[in-house]
């Protein structure tokens, strides 16, 4: 489909396949009304069942899309986490649906006030490629639990997984309950112009701006989960061995293609040399070899690989020192530390989304805090320290979507915590 095939103003018409799918969902929603608790539980159960029943196919599809994704990473990040989200929604659904009383001033007596949760209607989900199943199904679970019908646009960068997701949904849901829309950028743009009752997008900041602008034509409310440069601050009193092991695990999970992966390190200057030595050694311990290692994930495609190589080459040309843990193979890149970087370098300005890790020394915790404050607010922030005063200062004087003390990434899996930034 081209943009020329859209109706005036860019919104897909009712005659267009996208528009007709949306219209069918809206008609069904108006006809059937808000689904009760039992139907919502049933829909959530179907999502869980289709994931369980397709486990091996999911692992195979993701591995094919990445040309090498560690089986254990897919099990943990795509399958187990999705099932956990489904269980959490089913367990809490009754509480979420329950009307809640609200206090009234005496002047309004004898009236009473209640907050009654209601479905929005038809919700759109645009999901990214880095965790192609999880990031499509996690927001979908929330939409379904809230009583909505949904259309999902998965990423074209992971076509095998996106196609499998479409097959799974089609086998378990009516077309007017949940639908999966396949296609490239033109379909994505048209999708974002549908008059959804809410639109959920996970991905890059640049695309997020376009999504919001397109949705604004219909005044569609939008929730954006965007990336950013997430710092890890290593205090001078940190348990260095534990901090390094945590950071290497977090950075190399899915080859750094995680929105909350540590994007750069701020380390006390006196501990810089120790941190570098320990980090390289730890990476080699976790992954003694990269070539032929099925446990080491690849960069998703050549375009992303070339972007990282360009970023690395530019930094080296501008004076950065490059230290690698091992030798890469194909699109499998080793953990690469960058020292002596400058603010103007792309590795310092842009989200990296790969196994490149700038290491920046600081002289005082105030300097580390100031560095974070000067940049865009990070999606995640990690502080490794045994000094509670330093921890309190970092958490109190910085703003991030989420923060973890003495570990990284784990907050993203805590169902009762909000996620965003």
C-alpha positions in Angstrom: 0.0 0.0 0.0 1.2 3.5 -0.7 0.2 6.7 1.0 -1.6 7.7 -2.2 -4.1 4.9 -1.5 -5.2 6.6 1.7 -8.3 8.7 2.0 -8.1 12.5 2.3 -6.1 13.6 5.3 -4.2 10.4 5.4 -6.6 8.3 7.4 -7.4 4.9 5.8 -10.9 4.9 4.4 -13.5 2.2 5.3 -13.0 0.7 1.9 -9.3 0.2 2.5 -8.2 -3.1 4.2 -6.8 -1.3 7.2 -9.8 1.0 7.5 -12.3 -1.9 7.0 -10.6 -4.0 9.8 -10.7 -1.1 12.1 -14.4 -0.4 11.2 -15.3 -4.0 11.9 -13.8 -3.8 15.3 -15.5 -0.6 16.1 -18.9 -2.0 15.0 -18.3 -5.2 17.1 -17.3 -3.1 20.1 -20.5 -0.9 19.9 -22.6 -4.0 19.3 -21.3 -6.2 22.1 -20.4 -3.5 24.7 -17.8 -3.8 27.4 -16.7 -7.4 27.9 -17.2 -8.8 31.4 -14.6 -10.4 33.6 -15.1 -13.9 32.3 -14.6 -13.0 28.7 -11.5 -10.9 29.5 -10.1 -13.9 31.5 -10.8 -16.1 28.5 -9.0 -13.8 26.1 -6.0 -13.6 28.4 -6.0 -17.3 28.8 -6.0 -17.7 25.0 -2.9 -15.4 24.7 -1.1 -17.5 27.3 -2.1 -20.8 25.6 -1.0 -19.6 22.2 2.4 -18.6 23.5 2.9 -21.9 25.4 1.7 -23.9 22.4 4.1 -22.1 20.0 7.2 -22.1 22.2 9.5 -23.9 19.8 8.2 -22.1 16.8 8.8 -18.8 18.5 12.4 -19.7 19.4 13.0 -20.8 15.8 11.4 -17.6 14.3 13.3 -15.2 16.5 16.6 -17.1 15.9 16.0 -16.9 12.1 15.2 -13.1 12.3 18.4 -12.4 14.2 20.5 -14.9 12.3 21.4 -16.1 15.8 19.6 -15.4 19.0 20.4 -17.3 22.1 17.6 -19.8 22.9 17.8 -19.0 26.6 17.4 -15.3 26.0 14.2 -15.9 23.9 12.8 -18.3 26.5 13.4 -15.7 29.3 12.7 -12.4 27.6 10.0 -13.4 25.1 8.2 -16.4 26.5 8.5 -16.6 30.3 8.1 -12.8 30.6 5.0 -12.7 28.4 3.4 -15.6 30.4 4.3 -13.7 33.6 2.5 -10.7 32.3 -0.6 -12.8 31.4 -0.6 -14.4 34.9 -0.3 -11.0 36.6 -3.2 -9.6 34.5 -5.5 -12.6 35.3 -4.7 -12.5 39.0 -5.4 -8.8 39.3 -8.2 -8.4 36.8 -11.0 -8.4 39.4 -9.3 -5.7 41.4 -8.6 -3.6 38.3 -12.2 -3.8 37.2 -13.8 -3.0 40.6 -15.4 0.4 41.0 -13.7 2.6 43.6 -15.4 5.0 46.0 -14.2 8.6 46.1 -14.6 11.0 49.0 -17.1 13.9 48.7 -17.2 17.2 50.5 -20.0 17.7 52.9 -21.7 20.1 50.5 -22.4 17.2 48.1 -24.1 14.9 50.7 -26.1 12.7 50.5 -24.6 12.0 47.0 -21.9 9.4 46.5 -19.0 9.2 44.0 -17.4 6.3 42.3 -14.7 5.8 39.8 -15.8 3.1 37.3 -13.1 1.7 35.0 -14.3 1.4 31.4 -12.7 0.1 28.2 -11.6 2.7 25.7 -12.7 0.7 22.6 -10.3 -0.2 19.9 -6.6 0.1 20.7 -3.6 0.1 18.4 -0.2 -1.4 19.2 3.0 -0.6 17.2 5.8 -2.9 18.5 9.6 -2.9 17.8 12.0 -5.6 16.6 14.4 -6.1 19.5 12.0 -8.3 21.5 9.4 -8.9 18.7 7.0 -11.2 20.6 7.2 -9.6 24.1 6.9 -6.1 23.0 3.9 -6.9 20.8 2.1 -9.0 23.5 2.9 -7.1 26.6 0.9 -4.0 25.7 -1.7 -6.2 24.1 -2.3 -8.0 27.4 -2.9 -4.7 29.1 -5.3 -3.6 26.4 -7.2 -6.9 26.5 -7.4 -6.9 30.3 -8.9 -3.4 30.2 -11.6 -4.8 27.9 -10.5 -3.4 24.6 -10.2 -4.9 21.1 -6.8 -4.4 19.5 -4.9 -4.1 16.2 -1.2 -4.9 16.4 1.4 -3.7 13.9 4.6 -5.7 14.6 8.0 -4.8 13.1 8.9 -5.6 9.5 12.5 -6.0 10.6 11.7 -9.3 12.2 9.4 -10.8 9.5 9.4 -14.4 10.6 8.3 -13.6 14.2 5.8 -11.1 12.9 4.3 -13.6 10.5 4.2 -16.2 13.3 2.5 -13.8 15.6 -0.2 -13.2 13.0 -0.8 -16.9 12.6 -1.0 -17.4 16.4 -3.5 -14.5 16.8 -5.6 -15.7 13.8 -5.8 -19.2 15.2 -7.0 -18.0 18.7 -9.1 -14.9 18.1 -11.9 -13.6 15.9 -10.8 -11.0 13.4 -12.9 -8.4 15.3 -11.3 -9.2 18.6 -7.6 -8.9 17.8 -5.9 -8.5 14.5 -2.3 -8.3 13.3 -1.3 -6.0 10.5 1.8 -6.8 8.5 3.8 -4.4 6.4 6.6 -1.8 6.2 6.9 1.9 6.9 3.9 2.9 4.7 1.6 0.5 6.5 3.0 1.7 9.8 2.3 5.3 8.9 -1.2 4.5 7.7 -1.8 2.4 10.9 -0.9 5.4 13.1 -3.5 7.5 11.3 -6.4 5.2 12.2 -8.7 6.9 14.7 -7.9 4.5 17.5 -9.2 5.2 21.0 -5.6 4.8 22.2 -2.3 4.1 20.4 0.6 2.4 22.1 4.1 2.7 20.5 7.4 1.3 21.5 10.5 2.2 19.6 12.9 5.1 18.7 12.4 8.7 19.6 12.5 9.8 16.0 9.8 7.5 14.9 7.8 8.3 18.0 7.6 11.9 17.0 6.1 10.9 13.6 3.7 8.5 15.3 2.5 11.2 17.6 2.1 13.7 14.8 0.1 11.3 12.7 -2.1 10.3 15.6 -2.7 14.0 16.4 -4.8 14.3 13.2 -7.5 12.3 15.0 -6.6 13.5 18.5 -5.8 9.9 19.4 -4.3 9.6 22.8 -0.8 8.1 22.5 1.5 6.3 24.9 5.1 6.3 23.8 7.8 4.0 25.3 11.0 5.4 23.8 14.7 4.7 24.3 17.5 6.8 25.6 21.0 6.7 27.1 20.7 4.8 30.3 23.7 5.4 32.6 25.3 3.0 35.1 27.1 4.9 37.9 29.8 3.0 39.7 30.6 4.4 43.1 34.1 4.4 44.5 32.9 2.1 47.3 31.0 -0.3 45.0 31.5 -4.1 45.1 33.4 -4.0 41.9 33.2 -7.7 41.1 29.5 -7.8 41.5 28.9 -4.6 39.7 31.0 -5.7 36.7 29.2 -9.1 36.5 25.8 -7.3 36.6 26.8 -4.8 33.9 28.3 -7.4 31.5 25.2 -9.6 31.8 22.9 -6.6 31.3 24.9 -5.2 28.4 25.4 -8.4 26.5 21.8 -9.7 26.9 20.5 -9.7 23.4 23.8 -8.2 22.3 22.9 -4.9 23.9 19.7 -4.5 21.9 17.6 -3.7 24.9 16.1 -0.3 25.6 17.2 -0.4 29.2 20.6 -1.8 28.7 23.4 0.2 30.3 24.3 2.7 27.6 27.4 4.2 29.2 29.4 3.9 32.4 30.3 6.7 34.9 33.0 5.3 37.1 35.1 6.9 39.9 38.4 7.9 38.3 40.4 5.9 40.9 38.5 2.8 39.9 38.7 3.2 36.1 41.6 0.9 35.4 40.2 -1.8 37.7 36.7 -1.5 36.1 38.1 -1.8 32.5 40.3 -4.9 33.4 37.5 -6.6 35.3 34.9 -5.9 32.6 37.0 -7.3 29.7 37.9 -10.4 31.8 34.2 -10.9 32.8 33.0 -10.8 29.2 35.6 -13.3 28.2 34.6 -15.5 31.1 30.9 -15.4 30.2 31.7 -15.9 26.5 35.2 -17.5 25.9 34.4 -17.5 22.2 31.9 -15.7 20.0 32.3 -17.5 16.6 30.0 -20.5 16.5 28.6 -19.7 20.0 24.9 -20.2 20.0 24.6 -18.5 23.3 25.9 -15.2 21.9 23.2 -13.2 20.1 23.8 -11.4 16.8 22.9 -7.9 15.7 19.5 -8.1 14.1 20.4 -7.1 10.5 23.2 -5.6 8.4 21.8 -2.0 8.6 22.0 -2.1 12.4 25.4 -3.7 12.3 26.7 -1.1 9.9 25.3 1.7 12.1 27.2 0.4 15.1 30.4 0.0 13.1 30.1 3.5 11.8 29.6 4.8 15.3 32.6 2.9 16.5 34.8 4.0 13.6 33.9 7.7 14.0 34.7 7.5 17.7 38.1 6.0 17.0 38.9 8.6 14.3 38.0 11.3 16.9 40.5 10.0 19.4 38.6 7.3 21.4 40.5 4.3 22.7 38.9 1.0 21.8 39.2 -2.2 23.9 37.4 -5.4 22.9 36.6 -8.6 24.7 37.4 -11.2 22.1 36.9 -11.2 18.3 33.5 -10.9 16.6 32.2 -13.2 13.9 29.7 -12.1 11.2 27.1 -9.9 12.9 28.1 -11.0 16.4 30.0 -8.1 17.9 32.1 -8.4 21.0 31.7 -6.2 24.1 33.7 -3.1 23.1 34.7 -0.5 25.7 35.4 3.1 24.5 37.6 5.3 26.6 38.6 9.0 26.1 35.3 9.8 24.4 34.0 13.3 23.8 30.6 14.8 24.1 30.4 15.4 20.4 30.8 11.8 19.5 27.8 9.8 18.3 28.4 7.2 21.0 27.9 9.9 23.6 24.9 11.6 21.9 22.8 8.7 20.5 21.3 5.6 22.0 23.8 2.8 21.1 21.5 -0.3 21.1 24.4 -2.7 20.8 27.5 -4.0 22.7 29.5 -0.7 22.6 30.0 0.8 26.0 31.6 4.2 26.6 33.4 4.4 30.0 33.6 7.9 31.5 35.5 8.7 34.7 34.3 11.2 37.3 36.1 12.8 40.3 33.1 13.2 42.6 29.6 11.8 42.8 28.4 15.4 42.1 30.2 15.3 38.8 28.4 12.0 37.9 25.0 13.5 38.8 25.7 16.6 36.8 26.6 14.6 33.8 23.2 12.8 33.9 21.3 16.0 34.6 22.8 17.7 31.5 21.5 15.1 29.1 18.0 13.9 28.2 16.3 12.1 31.0 17.2 8.4 30.7 14.8 5.6 30.4 16.7 3.8 33.1 19.4 4.6 35.6 21.7 2.2 37.6 23.7 3.1 40.7 26.2 0.6 42.2 27.3 1.7 45.6 27.4 0.7 49.3 27.1 4.3 50.4 23.4 5.0 51.2 24.0 8.8 51.1 25.4 8.5 47.6 22.5 6.3 46.5 20.0 8.7 47.9 21.7 11.7 46.2 21.7 10.0 42.8 18.1 8.9 43.1 17.0 12.2 44.5 18.9 14.5 42.1 18.2 12.7 38.8 15.0 11.8 36.9 14.7 8.6 35.0 11.9 6.2 33.9 13.2 3.6 36.4 16.2 3.1 38.6 17.9 0.0 40.1 20.4 -0.1 42.9 23.3 -2.5 42.6 21.9 -4.3 39.5 20.4 -3.5 36.1 17.5 -4.4 33.8 15.6 -6.3 36.5 13.0 -3.6 37.1 11.6 -4.2 33.6 10.3 -7.6 34.8 8.6 -6.4 37.9 4.9 -6.5 37.0 3.7 -4.1 39.7 6.1 -1.4 38.7 5.2 1.1 36.0 7.6 1.1 33.0 8.4 4.2 31.0 10.4 7.4 30.9 
